[in-house]
């Protein structure tokens, strides 16, 4: 079974350009611990735009309950891994 941390890091690498595009910051670095409060411009509207952009890029859908339970980028990566594993 693959190492979840490695998978999570790979997911974060895939998410980084999406975050950079949505938040209009070409130098943005996100980590497992990054939260909305850590990034200027990551407000509720940007959050919706991020979720929609990630859904399109990865070909998956998130429920409102799933999105509201996320506390940081690591939680998002774990949710993506879980959804990919469940098909």
Secondary structure in CASP SS format (residue, H / E / C, confidence):
PFRMAT SS
TARGET T0000
AUTHOR 0000-0000-0000
METHOD secondary structure of the structure
MODEL  1
X C 1.00
X C 1.00
X C 1.00
X H 1.00
X H 1.00
X H 1.00
X H 1.00
X H 1.00
X H 1.00
X H 1.00
X H 1.00
X H 1.00
X H 1.00
X H 1.00
X H 1.00
X H 1.00
X H 1.00
X H 1.00
X H 1.00
X H 1.00
X H 1.00
X H 1.00
X C 1.00
X C 1.00
X C 1.00
X C 1.00
X C 1.00
X C 1.00
X C 1.00
X C 1.00
X C 1.00
X C 1.00
X C 1.00
X C 1.00
X C 1.00
X H 1.00
X H 1.00
X H 1.00
X C 1.00
X C 1.00
X C 1.00
X C 1.00
X C 1.00
X H 1.00
X H 1.00
X H 1.00
X H 1.00
X H 1.00
X H 1.00
X H 1.00
X H 1.00
X H 1.00
X H 1.00
X H 1.00
X H 1.00
X H 1.00
X H 1.00
X H 1.00
X C 1.00
X C 1.00
X C 1.00
X C 1.00
X C 1.00
X H 1.00
X H 1.00
X H 1.00
X H 1.00
X H 1.00
X C 1.00
X C 1.00
X C 1.00
X C 1.00
X H 1.00
X H 1.00
X H 1.00
X H 1.00
X H 1.00
X H 1.00
X H 1.00
X H 1.00
X H 1.00
X H 1.00
X H 1.00
X H 1.00
X H 1.00
X C 1.00
X C 1.00
END
